Amino acid sequence: MKKLITLLFVSSALLVTSFLATAVRANEHAHGGVAIEHPWSRPTPPGTPMGVGYLVIRNHSDRDVTLISASTPRAGHVSMHKTLMKDGVMRMEPLKGGLAISAGEAVELKPLSYHLMLEKLTEPLKEGETIPLVLEFEGAEAIEVELNVQSLDADMKEQEMEHSGHKMDH
């Protein structure tokens, strides 16, 4: 009886471990020395022509790479921006020349920082769906990912953002 219980316990542990490993890999995409982690977006209200894309790019290679463009069938155009504070006003500026990721380094696209703008959406982004996205690199091959559309407050649980006294200029 003890052997049966031990066998059931070990089998259950292996199944749970296998499931968790698959879940982690499902949220990571890699090609060559470049890996994409946690690609996500936010839902958009009906009629809103723009959405966002966030993710982490890890360059495990021994040479620098540059994210030069992105595309999705869900948007007419995808651009790369950075958010910065200038003269007390929060601004978004397009990235000219792409986003460099040095060898052995990582860059996170996140709220109030680097991000992708999904422009001219074909339809609203809905919580729970996945959005196909192709990332084009200079110095590495293209990588296909899926942005997971998460609730509006998904990232707020990890960080509280203070906006008092600041305006946002697009």
TORBAVO-490794 format. One line per field, with one value per residue: residue number from 1; residue in three letters; x, y, z of N, C-alpha, C in turn. Coordinates in steps of 0.02 Angstrom, whole numbers. Atoms other than C-alpha are relative to their C-alpha. Layout:
REM residues N
k: c(NUM, ...)
r: c(ala, ...)
n.c1: c(X, ...)
n.c2: c(Y, ...)
n.c3: c(Z, ...)
ca.c1: c(X, ...)
ca.c2: c(Y, ...)
ca.c3: c(Z, ...)
c.c1: c(X, ...)
c.c2: c(Y, ...)
c.c3: c(Z, ...)
END
This chain:
REM residues 170
k: c(1, 2, 3, 4, 5, 6, 7, 8, 9, 10, 11, 12, 13, 14, 15, 16, 17, 18, 19, 20, 21, 22, 23, 24, 25, 26, 27, 28, 29, 30, 31, 32, 33, 34, 35, 36, 37, 38, 39, 40, 41, 42, 43, 44, 45, 46, 47, 48, 49, 50, 51, 52, 53, 54, 55, 56, 57, 58, 59, 60, 61, 62, 63, 64, 65, 66, 67, 68, 69, 70, 71, 72, 73, 74, 75, 76, 77, 78, 79, 80, 81, 82, 83, 84, 85, 86, 87, 88, 89, 90, 91, 92, 93, 94, 95, 96, 97, 98, 99, 100, 101, 102, 103, 104, 105, 106, 107, 108, 109, 110, 111, 112, 113, 114, 115, 116, 117, 118, 119, 120, 121, 122, 123, 124, 125, 126, 127, 128, 129, 130, 131, 132, 133, 134, 135, 136, 137, 138, 139, 140, 141, 142, 143, 144, 145, 146, 147, 148, 149, 150, 151, 152, 153, 154, 155, 156, 157, 158, 159, 160, 161, 162, 163, 164, 165, 166, 167, 168, 169, 170)
r: c(met, lys, lys, leu, ile, thr, leu, leu, phe, val, ser, ser, ala, leu, leu, val, thr, ser, phe, leu, ala, thr, ala, val, arg, ala, asn, glu, his, ala, his, gly, gly, val, ala, ile, glu, his, pro, trp, ser, arg, pro, thr, pro, pro, gly, thr, pro, met, gly, val, gly, tyr, leu, val, ile, arg, asn, his, ser, asp, arg, asp, val, thr, leu, ile, ser, ala, ser, thr, pro, arg, ala, gly, his, val, ser, met, his, lys, thr, leu, met, lys, asp, gly, val, met, arg, met, glu, pro, leu, lys, gly, gly, leu, ala, ile, ser, ala, gly, glu, ala, val, glu, leu, lys, pro, leu, ser, tyr, his, leu, met, leu, glu, lys, leu, thr, glu, pro, leu, lys, glu, gly, glu, thr, ile, pro, leu, val, leu, glu, phe, glu, gly, ala, glu, ala, ile, glu, val, glu, leu, asn, val, gln, ser, leu, asp, ala, asp, met, lys, glu, gln, glu, met, glu, his, ser, gly, his, lys, met, asp, his)
n.c1: c(41, -44, -30, 52, 7, -61, 3, 50, -27, -53, 33, 33, -52, -27, 50, 3, -62, 5, 49, -29, -53, 33, 30, -53, -24, 52, -4, -66, -14, -72, -29, -71, -20, 47, 60, 53, 36, 61, 32, 69, 33, 59, 60, 16, 72, 23, -14, -67, -41, -68, -12, -71, -33, -55, -36, -71, -44, -64, -50, -48, -54, -62, -2, 58, 55, 45, 69, 9, 71, 48, 61, 55, 59, 52, -11, -25, -71, -26, -58, -35, -4, -24, 34, -48, 23, -35, 29, 58, 53, -15, 5, -19, -37, -18, -71, -29, -55, 14, -16, -60, -7, -70, -16, 4, 44, 72, 37, 71, 50, 49, 33, -41, -67, 5, 60, 23, 66, 38, 39, 52, 25, 55, 54, -25, -36, 44, -32, -1, -20, -70, -10, -64, -45, -65, -52, -55, -63, -62, -48, 33, 58, 66, 32, 73, 24, 70, 13, 57, 37, 14, 44, -31, -38, -46, -66, 5, -10, -71, -29, 46, -26, 18, 5, 22, -40, -30, 45, -25, 4, -12)
n.c2: c(-59, -58, -7, -28, -71, -34, -3, -51, -65, -16, -12, -65, -53, -6, -32, -70, -30, -3, -52, -65, -14, -17, -66, -49, -4, -29, -73, -19, 16, -11, 21, -16, -26, -50, 28, -47, 23, -33, -48, -13, -61, -18, -6, -67, -13, -4, -63, -24, 23, 20, 43, 1, 65, 1, 64, -4, 29, 20, 16, 48, 9, -38, -61, -45, 5, -58, 10, -53, -10, 50, -1, 45, -8, -36, -72, -25, -17, 6, -43, 7, -64, -4, -50, -37, -61, -58, -62, 16, 30, 67, 2, 60, -17, 60, 21, -3, 47, 62, 9, 42, 45, 20, 70, 20, -45, 4, -63, 12, -46, 0, -65, -58, 13, 22, 39, 4, -29, 34, -55, 18, 67, 24, 10, -9, 54, 23, 37, 73, 22, -8, -39, 19, -56, 19, -48, 2, -22, -5, 40, 62, 18, -22, 43, -6, 6, -17, -44, 21, -60, 6, -52, -67, -8, 57, -23, -43, 40, 4, -66, -55, -55, -66, -46, -66, -56, 12, 7, 45, -30, 50)
n.c3: c(0, -2, 66, 43, -18, 22, 73, 17, -18, 49, 64, -4, 0, 69, 42, -18, 24, 74, 16, -15, 48, 63, -8, 3, 69, 44, -5, 22, 70, 12, 64, -5, -65, -25, -31, -16, -59, -24, 46, -22, 20, -40, 41, 24, 7, 69, 34, -13, 56, -20, -57, -20, -6, -47, -2, -18, 51, -29, 51, -28, 47, -13, 42, -9, 48, -3, 21, 50, 16, -22, 39, -20, 43, -37, 3, 63, -9, -68, -9, -64, -34, -68, -40, -41, -32, 28, -25, -41, 40, 23, 73, 38, 60, 40, 0, 67, 5, -35, -71, -6, -57, -1, -12, -70, -37, 11, 0, -14, 25, -54, -7, -17, 23, 69, 13, 68, 12, 52, 28, 48, -17, 41, -48, -68, -33, -55, -54, 7, 67, 17, 60, 32, 11, 26, -18, 48, -30, 36, -38, -22, 41, -25, -50, -5, -68, -10, -57, -41, -20, -71, -28, -5, -62, -9, -21, -59, -60, -13, -12, -7, 39, -24, 55, -23, 23, 66, 57, 51, 67, 53)
ca.c1: c(0, 142, 221, 57, 39, 220, 196, 38, 126, 278, 165, 63, 219, 287, 123, 117, 300, 271, 117, 207, 357, 240, 149, 312, 374, 207, 243, 422, 481, 661, 759, 947, 1017, 865, 722, 556, 472, 300, 225, 64, -58, -210, -391, -453, -626, -730, -679, -506, -384, -226, -166, 0, 124, 244, 376, 553, 689, 841, 996, 1091, 1205, 1381, 1333, 1217, 1046, 919, 730, 693, 507, 353, 193, 25, -127, -230, -156, -120, 50, 157, 279, 406, 403, 485, 400, 500, 475, 518, 485, 362, 261, 258, 289, 296, 427, 453, 615, 719, 837, 757, 788, 963, 987, 1170, 1250, 1209, 1081, 891, 772, 595, 455, 333, 213, 297, 451, 486, 330, 249, 101, -24, -98, -256, -326, -442, -549, -537, -416, -515, -458, -407, -367, -195, -130, -1, 151, 310, 467, 601, 782, 944, 1076, 950, 808, 626, 527, 340, 254, 78, 29, -83, -219, -228, -345, -313, -250, -139, 23, -42, -34, 155, 183, 89, 107, 105, 44, 1, 62, 105, 19, 35, 72, 58)
ca.c2: c(0, 120, 85, 127, 291, 336, 295, 402, 545, 539, 527, 676, 778, 738, 789, 954, 990, 951, 1063, 1208, 1193, 1195, 1348, 1441, 1396, 1449, 1627, 1628, 1630, 1611, 1599, 1587, 1693, 1806, 1763, 1852, 1839, 1888, 1970, 2057, 2195, 2281, 2277, 2426, 2506, 2494, 2627, 2652, 2647, 2607, 2473, 2435, 2293, 2251, 2114, 2076, 2047, 1949, 1942, 1784, 1799, 1872, 2014, 2164, 2154, 2288, 2272, 2366, 2335, 2237, 2189, 2108, 2073, 2158, 2331, 2436, 2484, 2447, 2580, 2582, 2722, 2776, 2874, 3011, 3159, 3326, 3494, 3414, 3336, 3150, 3123, 2978, 2988, 2866, 2767, 2811, 2674, 2539, 2474, 2407, 2258, 2234, 2062, 1975, 2109, 2125, 2267, 2273, 2356, 2410, 2549, 2720, 2658, 2577, 2503, 2453, 2553, 2449, 2581, 2573, 2420, 2315, 2278, 2306, 2200, 2094, 2027, 1844, 1840, 1825, 1940, 1873, 1984, 1968, 2053, 2095, 2113, 2172, 2046, 1907, 1816, 1870, 1799, 1765, 1793, 1812, 1958, 1899, 2031, 2053, 2155, 2342, 2322, 2169, 2267, 2377, 2232, 2231, 2418, 2570, 2718, 2898, 3025, 3175, 3338, 3265, 3279, 3155, 3223, 3108)
ca.c3: c(0, 42, -128, -215, -120, -155, -340, -348, -260, -377, -530, -473, -439, -613, -694, -599, -639, -823, -827, -744, -860, -1011, -943, -920, -1095, -1170, -1113, -1181, -1361, -1420, -1580, -1582, -1443, -1422, -1304, -1281, -1111, -1047, -1204, -1153, -1194, -1121, -1180, -1280, -1276, -1436, -1562, -1489, -1634, -1532, -1416, -1330, -1324, -1184, -1166, -1111, -1241, -1179, -1287, -1238, -1388, -1395, -1513, -1502, -1586, -1627, -1631, -1793, -1819, -1769, -1858, -1822, -1930, -1794, -1828, -1982, -1910, -1757, -1695, -1554, -1425, -1265, -1127, -1042, -929, -1009, -924, -803, -944, -983, -1170, -1292, -1427, -1572, -1568, -1719, -1776, -1669, -1494, -1459, -1345, -1299, -1295, -1131, -1082, -1072, -1111, -1041, -1137, -1000, -951, -936, -1029, -1197, -1277, -1441, -1509, -1608, -1722, -1829, -1739, -1846, -1692, -1504, -1402, -1279, -1111, -1123, -1309, -1388, -1524, -1649, -1666, -1770, -1704, -1834, -1779, -1852, -1800, -1762, -1847, -1831, -1685, -1683, -1516, -1449, -1340, -1199, -1172, -983, -873, -858, -679, -709, -693, -552, -430, -450, -444, -386, -504, -444, -572, -463, -536, -707, -875, -1018, -1192, -1344)
c.c1: c(43, 32, -49, -9, 60, -1, -50, 27, 53, -31, -34, 50, 29, -50, -4, 62, -1, -48, 28, 55, -30, -31, 52, 25, -51, 3, 69, 9, 73, 19, 73, 16, -47, -63, -49, -40, -60, -27, -73, -24, -58, -61, -12, -75, -19, 14, 68, 47, 69, 0, 75, 26, 60, 31, 70, 39, 67, 47, 53, 60, 61, 6, -64, -52, -43, -69, -15, -73, -41, -62, -50, -57, -56, 7, 28, 75, 19, 62, 30, 8, 36, -38, 54, -32, 42, -38, -64, -59, 23, -13, 18, 36, 15, 74, 24, 60, -9, 20, 57, -2, 71, 8, -2, -47, -73, -29, -74, -42, -57, -33, 50, 74, -2, -64, -15, -69, -31, -50, -49, -24, -59, -62, 29, 37, -41, 40, -6, 21, 76, 5, 66, 42, 66, 49, 58, 62, 54, 51, -29, -60, -64, -27, -74, -20, -76, -6, -62, -35, -24, -43, 38, 42, 50, 68, -1, 10, 73, 31, -55, 31, -27, 1, -17, 49, 31, -55, 32, -11, 17, 21)
c.c2: c(63, 12, 32, 75, 40, 8, 53, 70, 23, 15, 68, 57, 9, 34, 75, 36, 9, 55, 70, 18, 19, 69, 55, 8, 32, 76, 26, -23, 15, -24, 21, 24, 51, -35, 56, -29, 45, 53, 11, 68, 14, 1, 72, 8, 1, 69, 29, -27, -26, -44, 1, -72, 7, -69, 12, -34, -14, -21, -45, -10, 42, 61, 40, -14, 62, -20, 57, 10, -58, 6, -50, 10, 38, 75, 19, 15, -11, 44, -12, 70, -7, 56, 34, 63, 58, 63, -12, -31, -69, -2, -69, 23, -64, -14, 2, -47, -64, 1, -49, -41, -26, -74, -14, 42, -14, 70, -17, 56, -3, 68, 53, -10, -14, -41, -1, 33, -37, 50, -25, -72, -18, -13, 7, -62, -19, -41, -75, -24, 8, 33, -21, 61, -28, 56, -10, 30, 10, -37, -64, -12, 25, -52, 14, -12, 11, 43, -26, 63, -11, 58, 66, 7, -55, 22, 43, -39, -4, 67, 52, 59, 66, 49, 71, 54, -8, -5, -49, 32, -53, 33)
c.c3: c(0, -68, -48, 14, -23, -76, -23, 14, -51, -68, -1, -2, -69, -46, 14, -25, -75, -21, 11, -49, -68, 4, -4, -72, -45, 1, -20, -72, -12, -69, 2, 69, 29, 27, 17, 59, 14, -49, 19, -26, 47, -46, -21, -5, -74, -30, 13, -53, 18, 61, 15, 1, 46, 0, 24, -56, 34, -56, 32, -46, 19, -45, 13, -54, 8, -24, -48, -19, 30, -43, 28, -48, 34, -2, -68, 3, 73, 4, 69, 30, 66, 35, 43, 28, -26, 22, 39, -37, -24, -75, -27, -63, -39, 6, -72, -2, 40, 73, 7, 64, -2, 14, 75, 42, -15, 0, 10, -30, 50, 4, 24, -19, -75, -8, -75, -4, -59, -27, -53, 11, -45, 41, 70, 25, 61, 51, -12, -69, -9, -69, -32, -16, -26, 17, -48, 32, -52, 43, 29, -44, 33, 49, 1, 72, 0, 61, 36, 25, 72, 24, 8, 63, 11, 24, 62, 64, 18, 17, 6, -36, 27, -58, 22, -24, -68, -52, -49, -67, -51, -63)
END
